[in-house]
Amino acid sequence: MSPKKAHEVVRMTAYTSWLFNSSPSLRTIRHVADVGAGQFLVYSTILRFPCVDHCVLVLEQAYLSRSLRDKIGLNVLALDWSDVQSQGAVRREAIGKKRRKREIPTPAQDESSIPHPNDNDPTPAKQQLSALTYMTLRITTDTLLSSVNEWFHRGYQFTTSEERESLYGKPTPALFVALHACGSLTPNILRAFLARLKSSDGNQKWSPQAAIVVGCCYNLLEASDFLLSHEFTHPTSGRPPIYLTNNHLQLAAQVPSQWMRSEVASAATRLAIRKVVWRALLAGILARVPNLPANDNKQADDDDYCPVHLRRLGKLNDSVYDNWDAFLARAGEKLGVDLMQGHPRDREMESRLEVMHVLRCILGPVVESFILLDRLQWLKEELQGTGMDVELINLFDQASGSGRNVAIAISPYLHETNSR
C-alpha cells in the first residue's frame, strides 16, 4: 500500500469509528457497503446472487474494506466494477496470509485531527470477528441496491441472536462508504442511499443510516450528473443557469497548491505542463500539414481517409518530452506523417501557452468547489423530512498526494450528535 493510500485508509477508518460513537443511532451499525473497493484476493468459496447474475467472492486481502472489518469489526460488502482490481492482490496475499492473526478487532487508530467523543463504552461492532464479502458487477443505482439486498438476504449468519432480537421488527442499519468513487459512481451511490432511505417498503431488511463518500475523476461524469440541485438548475434570483463543459470538469482535478510541495512534485508538474503545451503546438503544426490517406495501422475508424489533424496521437512515453525533435519524430511515426522538416520549436508561443494553461489550472479548485457545493445543496433538498443531514468534510491532507480530499458525510441531524 502506498503512503497516500495508507493515509486515506487510516483517516477514513478513524472518521468512521468516530462517527459511530458520535450518535446513539449509529452505534448499532455492523454492516457496511464499500462501493468501488478494489484490491482484493479471492478465496475458493463462491456464492451466487441471482438478482445480479454475478459471482460473489469471499476475500481476505483489502485496503479500506479490510481496515473497516479488522479495526472496527464491521461486516463488509466490497463492490467493484472489475475483477482486474483483484489480480494485483494475489502476490500480497501470499505474504499477508501467513502474517495474519485471527484476533478481536480493536478501535481504529485515529490521527490527531479527528475528534473523539468522551465515550468509553465499546460499541457492539467491536465485540466479535466479522466477514468480508466481495462482488464484481457494473455498479449503478439499481444494481447497488440489488446487491446489498441480496447480501442481507444471504448474510444473516453474520448477525448474532442478540442483535436480531434487539432489531426485531426493524430494518438492520447500514453504512455506505466510497473512497474515491470515480465519475458518476458518486451520484449513483448517493441516489441509491436516497432511494432506500425514502422507500415505503415495510418489509425491507436494511436501511441506510449514514454515508461517507469521497468522489474523484470529475472528467468522467455523465452529463446528467451535473448539475444536480434545483437551486442551481432553476435559479430564482434572476441569474442565468450555470453549465459545466467537459473542459471545466477536466480542470476540476487540478490541485495547483500542491505543485511545488517537493522536488519530485515540481518535476512532475513541469512535465505535465510540457505535455499539454507541446501537444497544443503539434496541433497547430498538423493543421498546416496536407491531408494524406491514413495508413492501415493508424486510427481511421471505418473510413478509408482520416485528416491528419483528426488522427489520435495517444499516450507517449515521458522520455519523448525530453527533446522537441524526439517528440516530433515519435508523434510523426504514430500519426503516419513526416514532421521532421520545417517545424522548429516556437518558444514564444510555447511560453504563451504555458501561461494560459497555468491560469486555467488555477481555476480548477473553484470548479471542484462548485461541483461539491452543488452536490451538498442537492442532498440538503433531497434529505428534507428524513431526519438526516449532510456535511462536506476535509478528510485527507492534500500534501500527502490526496488531491480529492473532501468527503460527503450523511448522518442523523447534528443536534443528535456531538460537534464534529
N, C-alpha and C positions, 0 to 999 in steps of 0.2 A: 504494500500500500504506500502510495506517495505521501510526502509530508502534507501536501494540500488536502488530499482525501482524508488522511488521518485527522487533520484539524476539523474538517467538516463533520466527520462521523462523531468525534468526541463532542463537538458543540451541539449537534442536533440531538444526540442521545441525552446530553445533560439538560438541554431545554425541555425535552420530552419528560424526563424524570421530574424536573421542577414543575412543569405544567400539571402533571398528575397530582402532585402534592398541593397545588395551589387552589384546588376546588374539590369539595366533597363529592360532587357529581362525577368527577373524573377518576377518583381513586379506585373504582371497581373495574376500570378498563384492563383487560388482559389480552385483547385481540387487536392486531394492527395489520393493515394492508399497506405494504411498502410498494408503491407503484413506480415502475421504471427502475427496479432494484439492481439488476445486472450482477455480474461477477459471482457465479455460484458453481458448485460441482455436484453432479447428480449421484445420488445413491442408487442402488439397484431396485429399490421399491418404487413402483409406478402405480398411481391411481388415475382413473379417467373421470373427467367431469363431462357428462354427456351434453350439457347445455351449451358448451362452447366447442365441443368436439376437439379437444386438445388433451395431451398428456399432462398430468400434474406430477411433479417430481419432488421428492423429499430430499433436502440438501443438507450439507454440513458446513461448507465454506461460504462466507458472506462478508460484506462490509457493514453497511448500516443495519441491514436485517439481522445479521448475526449479533451486532452490538445491542440492538434492542432486545433480542432474546436473552443474551447472556448477562447483560448489565442490569436490565430492568425486569426480566422474567416474563416477557410477552410472548404469546403465540403469534407468529408472523406468517402472513401470506405474502410472498415476494413475487411480484409480477414484472415481466419484462417482455419487450417486443420480440426478441430473437434469442435463440439458444446459442448464437455465436458468442454472446457475452459470457456464457458459462465455460467456454473452452479454455480461456486464459487462466481459470482457477484450477485446472487439473494438476498442474505441477505444484502449485501452492498447497493443495490439499494433501498431496503425498507426504509433505513435510509436516503440515499443520495437524494432520490427523494423528500423528504419533505424539505430538506435544499436548493435544487437547485433553483436559481432565473434566470428568463429569462432576461438577461441583455446584453448590447452590449459588444462584446469581446474587451479585451484590449491587448496591446502588451505583449509578453512573458517577464517574469521576468528573466533577464539574471544573470548568475553568473559572477563574476568579470573577469574571464579569457577569456570570449567570447567577441570578439571585436564588436564595434558598428560603422557603418558609420555615418558621420555627415549629417544626413538626417532627417529633422523634418517633412517632408511631410508624412502623413499617407498613407499606401498602400490601394488600393481598397479592399483588403481582410479584412480590419478591419471595414468596414462600415455597415455590416449587419450580422444578425444571420445566421448560416449555419447548414447543416444537416450531420448526421452520419448514414451511411448505412452499414450493416454487411452481409457477406456471408460466409457460411461454404462449403468448397469444397476441393478436393485433388488438391493442388497447384502445377502446372507445368508451364513451359514457355507458352504453348498454352492456358491452362485454365486461367492463369493470364491475358493474353491479351484479351481473350473472355469475361472475367468477367468485365474488365474495359470498353471494347467496349459496352457491354450491359448497364452498369451503365451510360455511357454518353448518350446512345440512350434513356434511360428512364429518365435521370436526368436533362433534360434541364429546368425543373421547378426550379432548383437551380441556374439558371443563369438569371441575370437581363436583361431587354431590352437594357440598356446602354451597358452592357458587350457584348451582342450578336451583337450589332451594331458596337462596336469597334473591334470585332473579325470577322466581316463579311468576308467570303471568306478564313478565316484562321482556322487551327485546334486549338482547345482550349488547352492551355498549361497545363501540369500536372506534378506533383511531385511523385516519388516513395520513400517511406521510409520503413525501416525494422529495428526493434530493436531486435537484436539477432535472426536473421533468421537461423534456425537450419540446419546443414549439407548442403546438396545440394540445399536447398532453396535459399541460397545466389547466387550461379551461375545461377540458374534458373531465379531469379529476374533480374540479370544483362543481361542475354540473351534476356529476354522479352524487356527490355529497348532498347537494341541494335537493335533488330528486328523491333521495332516500329519506332525508330529513322531513320533507313535506308530504311523504307518502301517507295515504289514508288506509293502507292495508293493515288491518288489525291483527293479522297472523304472521307478521314479519318476525324473523328470528333475531334480527340485529338492527341496531340504529346507530348512525354516526354521532359521536359526542364531541369530537374535536378533529382538527386537521392542521398539519404543518406542511406547507408546500413551498418549495423553492423552485422557481422556473428558470429556464435558460433558452438559448437558441431562438431568439425572437424572430430571426430571419426566416424560420421555418413555420411561422404561424399561418394558418389558413385565413383567408380574407374575412371570413365570418367571425373570427375570434378577436378582432379588434375593429372598432371599439365595441365595448360590451354594455356600459352603463347607459341608462336612459338619460341621465344628467348630461352626458357628453354627446350622445347621438341625437337628442332632442332638446337643445338648449332653449331656455325660456327667457334669457336675459338679452336677447336681440343679437348676440354674437353668432357668427356663422358656425355651422358644424365643423368639426375637425376631422381630417382624414390623414391616415398614415400610409405612405407608399412603401414599396419594398426597400427603397434606399433609406428611408427612416429606420426601418427595422434592422437593416444591416448596421447602421450607426449605433443602435442601442446596445450592442455588445462591446463597445469600446469603453476602456477604463483609463483615460489619459493620465489620471492622477497617479497611476502606478507604473507608468512607462519608464521612469528613471529611478525606481526604487533600489536597483542594484546594477552592477556592470552587465550581468547576464541579461536582465530585463531591458536595459538600454540598447544592447546589441540586437536583441530580438526586435525591438521597436524600429530601429533603423532599417533592418532587413525588411520588415513588414511594409514600411513606407516605401522603400525602394521597389518592392514587388508591384505595388499599386501604381506607382509613378511610371516605371518602365513599361508596364503593360499599357498604360494610357498613351505613352509615346509611341509604342508599337501600333496601337490602333490608328493613330494619325498617319503612320507610315503605310499601313495596309490599305487605308482609304485611297492612297495615291498609286497603289500597285495595280497594273492592268489585270482585269479578270481573266483567270485561266481555269480550265476544267480541273476539278478536284481529282487527285489520284484515287485509285480504287481503295487504298487503305486509309484514306482521310475521311473525316466526318462530313459526309454529304447527305446523310439521311437516305431517303429513297430517290433523291434527284440525281440526274447524271451530271449536274453542274451546280456548283456552290460558289458564290462570290468569295474572294479571298478574305474580305473583311468580316464575313459571317462565319468563317470556319472557327471551330472551338480549339483553343490552344491547350487547355487542360493544365494539369499540375506539372511544374518543373522543379528539378532538384534545387536546393538552396545554393549550391555551388555555382550554378549557372549565373546567378546575380552578382558574382564577384567581378565580372568583366562585361562591358557592353557588347563587345564583339562576340564573346562566347554566348551571350544571351540571344543576339540576333541569329547566330548560327543554329542554335538549338531550336529557336522558335521557327526559323525558316524550314528546318528539317521536319518538324511536326506539322507545319502548315502546307508543305509542299511547294514552297516558293524560295527563290534566291534573294536573301536580304543583305548580302554581304557587299553590295556595290551601291555607293552613293547615299548611305544612311548614317552619317556621323551623329554622335551623341549631342543633342541640343541641351546644353547645360542651363541656358537661360529659361527655356520652357520647363525643364525639369525642376528648377528651383520654384517657379511659379506653381507648378502642380503640387509640389511638396507642401507649400504654404496653404494652398486651398484644401488639401486633404487633411492636414492637421487641424485647420479651423473647423472642418466638418466633424472631425472626431471629437473635438471639444464639446460639441453639441450632443454627443452620444448619451451622456448621463442624463441630460434633460429629457431626451426621448424615452429612455428607460423609466425615468421617474413618472412620466406621463402614462406609460403603459401600466405601471404599478398602481398609480392613483385611479386609473380607470377601473382596474380590477377591484380595488378597495371599494370604490363607490358602488360598483355593480353588486358586490356581495352585501354591502350595507342595505341596498334596496331589496335584494332577494331574501335577506335574513330577518326582515321586519316581521315581528309577531312570532318568531320561532324560539325566542329565549336565547339566541346565540348572538355573539358579537365577533368582530373581525379586527385584526391589527396587522400592521406591517412591522416586522422585527428585523433589525440589523443583526443577523445571526452569526455571520462569519467576518473574519478580518480580511479585507481585500489585499492587504500586504502579503498574505500567505499564498496568494495566487487565486483566491476565490472571487473572481470578478462578479459573479451573480451571488450576492450575499444577503439578499432580502427574502425573508420567509413570510408567506401569508399564513397567519395563525388564526384559526377559528376555534372558539371555545364558548362555554356559557358566559353570560353577561358579566362584565368586570366587577359589578357590585357583589357577585358571589365569590370573587377570588381576591387574593392578596394583590398588592401592586406588583406589576411586572417590572 
